[in-house]
Amino acid sequence: MNNVIALAGVVIKELYRRKDFYVLFVMTALITLVLGSMRFFNNAEIVRFLKEICLLLIWLSMLVIAITTAARQIPAERESRTILPLLAKPVSRWELIVGKFAGCWLACLTALAVFYFFFGVLTASHAHAWPGLILFQAFLLHGVFLAVVVALVLLGSVVFTAQSSNATISAIIVLGILLVGGHLDHVANGMRGLGGGIVHAVFFAIPHLEWYYNVRDFVIHDWPAIRWLYIAGAAFYGALYTLLLLGLSWLVFRRKTLTL
């Protein structure tokens, strides 16, 4: 655990030394505040409009932060030629994977908390009421979503050599799941033969991030809080896929021959 905590601490410090988070946060704040200064709608409509825009920007920003942070971890160690001395500390390959994951995820959670706090302040300033329990539940579900994304990108970092190709492919996969993942079963039902079977297999194999974690509508429209049993089920589902992806990352990484 000491090795894992040390590795995680290095990743967290690295993220906050870089400008990615600060740039994205300032852009999100400026765009939202500029839109909030407009008076084209009545008060109720402008609050919902601001909530929708702000949450969309938060989701996009956090997706960029999670993918870029996780994608550069293993390739950066190779490029700086520190991976072999690191593994000779001794740090096992499993500890390296878990430490990198923990650091990326905790860094993303911290950034996410800042974004959601800004969202709460913005909402309270326009609606004159702090968002209810649903905002905290949305934060928890978003955090589980980021855990799956970070684990997926780490798997890509041990499969692909270049950071850019891993980030691009990971972004395409995550966006593909969010946009069309839930419709693959309908597509498969309209196909025959081997093609339909393959699409069905993909539908059941992918983590359905679009079903369980995007509860923006609940926050935007001030709907009642979600049952905690649902939250626990979604967290368990995300944890299973996270552990599966980390296990696959370790299996691929342990078979790789590392050279300086």
N, C-alpha and C positions, 0 to 999 in steps of 0.2 A: 504493500500500500504506500510505503514511503516513496518508492520509485514512481508510482502512478501519480501521487500528489505533486511530486516535484515536476514531472512532465506537464501536468495540467497547469501548474502555476506559470511555467514558461510560456505556454500557449496563450494564457489569459493576458500576461504582460505584453506579449507580442501584438495581440489584437489592439490593445489600447495605446500602443506606441504608433500604430499605423493610423492613417487618416480616413480609412473607409467608413468607420462608424460615425465620426464627427461630420463628414461631408453629407452622408445620407440623412443623418438626424437634422442638420441645419436645412437641407433641401426640403425635407418633409415638413418641418416647422414653418418655413417661409411660404411654401405653396399653400399650406392649410390656412395660415394667418391672412395671406393675401385674399384667398377666396372667402374667408370669414368676414373681411372688411366690406364685401359687396352687399348691396341691399336690394337684390332683384326679387327676393322671395319674402314671405312673411316669416316670423320668428320660428314657428314650428318646422317649416320646411327647410330653412337654412340650417337648423341644428341637425336634422337628418342628413342633409346634403354634406355638411362638414364631417359628420361621423363616417359616412360612406367613403368620402375622398381620403380622409385621414387614415382609416383602417386599411384601405387599399394600398396606400403608400407605405404603411407599416409592414404589411405582408410582403410587398415587393422588396423593400429595403432589407428586411430580415432574411429573405430568401437569398439576396445578393451576399449579405454578410456571412450567412451559414455556408454557402457554396464556396465562396472565395477563401474563407478562412480554412475550411477543411481540405480544400483541394490542394493547398500549397504545403501542407504539413510534411508528408513523406517526400515529395519531390524536392522541397527546400533542404531537407536533411541530406539528400543525395548530392544536390548541387553544391552545398557548402562543405561536403565531405566530412560530415560529423556523424553519419549514421553508424559506421563501423565502430568508432570509438565509443559511441553511445551504447551500442549493444554489448560492448566489452566491459561495461562498468562494474558489475554485470546488470544489464537490463534485458529481460527476455523480450521476444518479439510480441508476445501477448500483452505484456506490460506496456510496451511502446504503443500498441494499437489502443488499448484502454486509456492510457494517459492522454494521448492525442485527442481521443473522443471526449473524455471528461473535460479537458481544457476548452475545446471548441464549444461544447454544449453549455458549459457554465458561462463562458464569455458571451455566447448568444443569449442566454437567459438574462444576464445582467443588462445587455443592450436592449432586450425586449422589455424589461421592467422600466427602463428609462422612457422608451417609446410609449408604453401604456400609461405611465404616469403623466406624460405630456398630453395624451389623449384624454385622460380623466380631467385634467385641469382645463383643457380646451372646452370639453363638454360642459363642465360645471360653470364656466364663465358665460356660456350662451344659454344653457338650460336652467341655470341657477339651482342646480342640484347635482350632487356627485353621483356618477353611475352606480347602479346597485351591484348585487352579488354576481350578476351575469358577466360583468367585466372581469372579475377575478377568475371566473370559470373559463372565460375566453382566453385569458392569459395562460392558465394551466394547460388547456388543450393545444394552444399555439406552441407551448414549450415541448409537449410530447411530439408534435409535428416536426419541430426543429431537431429533436433527437433522432428521428428516423432519417431526416434529410442528411444530417451530419454523418450518420453511420453509412448511408448510401454513398456519399461522396468519398469517405475514407476507403470504402471498397474500391471505388474507381481509382483512387490514388495509388493503390498497390497493383492495379491492373494496367493502367495507362502510364506511360513514362512522362509525358508532358503535362504540366499543370493546366495549360490552356485547353487541351483536348478533354481532360477530365472535367473541368468546370463547364465546358460547353455541352458535353454529352449528359452530364448530371442535370444541368438546367433543363435540357430538352426532355429528359425522362420525368423529372418532377412536374414540369408544366404539362407534359402529356398526360400524366396521371390526374392532375387537377382538372384538366379541361375535358378529356375524353375517356378517362379510366372507368367512370361509372356507366358508360354507354357501350362498352365492349361486349357485354352479354347480349345486347340487342343486335349488335353487328354480327356476332357469332350465330345467333338464331336465324339470321337471313342468309347464312352461308351453308354450303354442303361439303361433305367430304372432309379431307384432312385439314383444309384451311379453317373450317369452322371449329374443329377440335383444337387447333393451335390457338385460335383467338380465345376460346373458352379457357384453355389452360393458362394463358396470359392473364385473363380476367381474374382467375382464382389465385394466381401466384403473386400478383403485385399488391403492395400495401395501398389500401384505398384511402388515401389521405383526403380525398375530396368528400368523403362521407362523414367522417367523425370529428374533424378538427376545425373546419371553417364555419364558425358560428357568428359571422359578422352580422347577419340579419337579426339575430337575437339582440345584439348590442345596439344596432342602428334603430330598431323599432321599439326598444325598451320592453321586450317580451319577458315573461317570467323566467326565473332561474331554471337551469336544467337539473333534472334529478341526479343526485350524486352517484346513484348506481350506474347511470349512463357514463358519467365522467370516469368512474373506476373502470368500466368496461373498455372505454376508449384508451385509457392509460395502459391497461393490460395488453390490449391489441398492439399499441405502439411499442411497448416494451418487448413483446415477442419478436416483432420485426427488427427492432434495434439489435437485440441479442443475436438474431439470425444473421444479420448483415455484418456485425462485428465478428461473429464466428467464421463467416466466409472470408472476411478480410484477413483474419489470422491464418486460415488454411492456405490462402493464396500467398500471403507474405512469407510464411515459414518455408515454402518451397522455392522462393526466389533466391537466386545467387546474387549477393550484393558485392559490388566491386567499386573501388574508388577511381 
